[in-house]
Amino acid sequence: MPPLKTAVLLFAIVSLLYHIPHIAEAQIPPVFIKRLGNPASVLGFIGGESHHSYVVNVSRGRVLAVSLSWRREGDNRAEFAVTESPNSDSEPVKFGKWSHGGKRWIGKVPKSGDYYVQVFAHPTAHYTLGVTVK
């Protein structure tokens, strides 16, 4: 193969390899994250394989309270988790207590920082999320 064709082919391969990670990143849907004030009440709709993430900054020693209700339609249900990461597969925090059949959670925050409330629905739900820091 002539040197010019080899150089052009090599350039095309390197260019393609450089752009593959960027193409893959462009196909990942953005994560829904909304920063909340105190107190906060959010009306939302969610369904399928998605989740909504809400973030609130809490100082050490303060009490974080979260509640979730949803409109009942057939066998649908909604649930939430409190985490230290916006990822939907994050481990829930190790502090706090659940009540009202998993619809309310309250916990004294051990360290200052951002805390995320992940809302999920099965299969869909119109929900109301309440978040308060005391």
C-alpha positions as CSV (number, residue, x, y, z in Angstrom):
1,M,0.0,0.0,0.0
2,P,1.4,3.5,-0.9
3,P,2.6,5.6,2.1
4,L,-0.2,8.2,1.6
5,K,-3.0,5.6,1.7
6,T,-1.4,4.0,4.8
7,A,-1.2,7.4,6.6
8,V,-4.9,8.3,5.7
9,L,-6.1,4.8,6.8
10,L,-4.1,5.1,10.1
11,F,-5.5,8.6,10.7
12,A,-9.1,7.3,10.1
13,I,-8.6,4.5,12.6
14,V,-7.1,6.7,15.3
15,S,-9.9,9.2,14.8
16,L,-12.6,6.6,15.1
17,L,-11.0,5.1,18.2
18,Y,-10.8,8.6,19.8
19,H,-14.5,9.3,19.1
20,I,-16.0,5.9,20.3
21,P,-16.0,6.8,24.0
22,H,-17.6,10.2,23.3
23,I,-20.3,8.5,21.1
24,A,-21.1,6.1,24.0
25,E,-21.3,8.9,26.5
26,A,-23.7,10.8,24.3
27,Q,-26.1,7.9,24.4
28,I,-26.4,7.7,28.2
29,P,-29.5,9.6,29.2
30,P,-28.9,12.4,31.7
31,V,-29.7,11.7,35.4
32,F,-32.6,13.7,36.8
33,I,-31.3,15.5,39.9
34,K,-33.0,18.4,41.6
35,R,-31.6,20.4,44.5
36,L,-34.3,21.0,47.2
37,G,-34.7,23.8,49.7
38,N,-36.0,23.4,53.2
39,P,-38.8,22.5,53.6
40,A,-39.6,21.1,50.2
41,S,-42.7,19.5,48.6
42,V,-42.4,18.0,45.1
43,L,-45.2,16.8,42.8
44,G,-43.9,14.4,40.2
45,F,-44.6,11.5,37.8
46,I,-42.3,8.6,37.3
47,G,-42.4,5.2,35.7
48,G,-40.6,2.3,34.0
49,E,-37.0,1.8,34.7
50,S,-36.2,5.4,35.6
51,H,-35.8,7.1,39.0
52,H,-35.8,10.7,40.2
53,S,-33.0,12.0,42.5
54,Y,-33.4,14.9,44.8
55,V,-30.5,16.3,46.8
56,V,-30.5,18.3,50.0
57,N,-27.5,19.6,51.9
58,V,-27.7,18.8,55.6
59,S,-25.4,19.8,58.5
60,R,-24.2,17.2,61.0
61,G,-26.6,16.7,63.9
62,R,-29.7,18.0,62.1
63,V,-32.7,15.8,61.5
64,L,-33.7,14.9,58.0
65,A,-37.3,13.8,57.4
66,V,-38.7,12.4,54.2
67,S,-42.2,11.3,53.3
68,L,-43.7,9.9,50.1
69,S,-47.3,9.4,49.0
70,W,-48.7,8.5,45.6
71,R,-52.0,8.2,43.7
72,R,-53.2,4.7,43.8
73,E,-53.9,3.3,40.3
74,G,-54.3,-0.4,40.1
75,D,-51.4,-2.2,41.7
76,N,-48.9,0.7,41.3
77,R,-46.6,1.7,44.1
78,A,-43.8,4.1,44.8
79,E,-40.9,4.0,47.2
80,F,-37.7,5.9,48.0
81,A,-34.3,5.5,49.5
82,V,-32.0,8.0,51.2
83,T,-28.4,7.7,50.0
84,E,-25.1,9.7,49.9
85,S,-24.8,9.3,46.1
86,P,-27.0,10.2,43.1
87,N,-26.7,6.7,41.6
88,S,-29.8,4.6,41.7
89,D,-27.9,1.5,42.8
90,S,-26.3,3.3,45.8
91,E,-26.5,1.7,49.2
92,P,-29.1,3.4,51.6
93,V,-27.7,5.3,54.5
94,K,-27.1,3.3,57.7
95,F,-28.9,5.7,60.0
96,G,-32.6,6.6,60.4
97,K,-35.9,4.8,61.0
98,W,-38.8,3.9,58.7
99,S,-42.4,4.3,59.6
100,H,-45.9,4.3,58.1
101,G,-45.2,1.2,56.0
102,G,-42.1,2.6,54.3
103,K,-43.8,5.9,53.4
104,R,-41.8,8.0,56.0
105,W,-38.2,8.1,57.1
106,I,-36.4,10.2,59.7
107,G,-32.8,10.3,60.8
108,K,-30.2,12.4,62.6
109,V,-27.4,13.1,60.1
110,P,-24.0,12.0,61.4
111,K,-21.9,14.1,59.0
112,S,-22.5,17.3,57.0
113,G,-23.0,17.0,53.2
114,D,-25.4,16.2,50.4
115,Y,-28.0,13.6,50.9
116,Y,-30.0,12.1,48.0
117,V,-33.6,10.9,48.0
118,Q,-34.1,8.4,45.2
119,V,-37.8,7.9,44.1
120,F,-38.8,4.8,42.2
121,A,-42.3,3.6,40.9
122,H,-43.6,0.3,39.9
123,P,-44.9,0.5,37.2
124,T,-45.8,4.2,37.3
125,A,-46.9,6.8,39.9
126,H,-47.9,10.4,40.4
127,Y,-46.2,11.2,43.7
128,T,-45.7,13.8,46.4
129,L,-42.4,13.9,48.1
130,G,-41.8,15.9,51.2
131,V,-38.4,16.7,52.6
132,T,-37.7,18.7,55.8
133,V,-34.5,19.4,57.7
134,K,-34.9,20.4,61.4
